[in-house]
């Protein structure tokens, strides 16, 4: 069976993981400010107190930023700095797939590990986020490690405790207390809910987990407190304790609304597993762990006031672990329907991708070519060999899989994962430059830099967001002094303001506009650069 060939499974994971990690600038929002923190580290900044464009930023602990900075140092001789840093995301997602597979093997048997990893990479919600320079990919790796530790704890207490504690520590060092509380709550609820977890091995695993987690939980907070009690208080209360504020239940509705597409197809398989094994759940730890994991994670995510699609990533892990046992029990009709839906659907979208590429780069058909360039003005179209060869290789691999794959209960899963891989690879090779034209801030920042006077003392900013400040620093080397932060205000002779087009809710006094710009095709953001009129010195009028 193909799933027993670990080399082919690793090849599929790499084929899915590598496209999209390089070849584009940092994108708004999360990538931009994350790279700003990495850039500060690369320029000699403190890892104890991360900085973003000259200001302390303690919303997140620094583990992922340190990893990305190390990746940038290692690979920047051959890649742009931002691409080299983004490879750290690939490392953490590889860990996620590995430990999710190990947890699946521990819960469901030796043949289920590779199947579990393949199910996870087939989730819609994971594809884009796993290829971005964002803190959450490292958090997801921590969750996967914790699930493996919990699964292993019933058989090997110390090893299970080590991986549980290490996973919990990684979650803490990438997000903070609320996400760490999710992992801790899962570990506590399991023995309260099911007798299978009330045994000697699990009782030994929990203190072992505390010992493994202790360095992660103690070292950085202690150093931060020693460096600045005020920043420590901001991190603890504003960025952690305040996030435990209970919402009105809208978060639950939000996550239930997005999960049908976000966690497809694992949620459907997970439901089938629960329905088929509904009578046996009290006696099966392999079902109890992912079920409790999903319910606790969903409950705690829903209880917070801030609900976002990005925060749903940890929900994919327990759903995948629940989905894995369903593959061997799917009815023949359902398995065949899923297989043929995958074959026809992905083949159709592969053809559509090539059709749109022809219009985008070759100019045929002409009307579609014009439309694509209208919505992405400034894109430099033309045939490029490397993306073409890569996309052609993925297309050929897709048809080779269809021709050689044998009939097997796991065949629909493999075809689905291969189809997701092929479509993502085509998007990340044929269209990455077109998308980057609109999502990158390089053009607007460099255009503004060309409008700068030959000499000026400093630049203030108004309403300039964290992503924009980070990328302004990266592309131009400029760190602005924000008007919104009293401690940062300066009497600068330049002012950069961010606002919507035609939004002149305030009029600058004693300033003259010397530049205005926006990203190509962006209808929401407008940037204006003002220079102080030296003949009429004065401060900016407050709106």
Secondary structure, DSSP 8 states (H G I E B T S, - for coil): -GGG-HHHHHHHHHHHHHTTSSSS---TTHHHHHHHHHHHHHTT--SSS-EETTEE--SS-SHHHHHHHHHHHHHTTTS-HHHHHHHHHHHHHHHHHHHHHHHHHHHH-GGGHHHHHHHHHT-HHHHHHTTS--THHHHHHHHHHHHHHHHHHTT-HHHHHHHHHHHHHHHHHHT-HHHHHHHHHHHHHHHHH-GGGSSHHHHHHHHHHHHHHHHHHHHHHHHHHHH-HHHHHIIIIITTGGGG----SHHHHHHHHHHHHHTTTHHHHHHHHHHHTTTTGGG-HHHHHHHHHHHHHHHHHHHSS---GGGGGGHHHHHHHHHHTTGGG--HHHHHHHHHHHHHHHHHHHHHHHHHHIIIII--SHHHHHHHHHHTTT------HHHHHHHHHHHHHHHHHHHH----TTHHHHHHHHHHHHHHHHHHHHSHHHHHHHH--HHHHHHHHHTS-S--S-EEEES--HHHHHHHHHHH----EETTSGGG----SEEEEEE-TT--SS--SSEEEEEEE--TT-SS-EEEEEEE-GGG-------
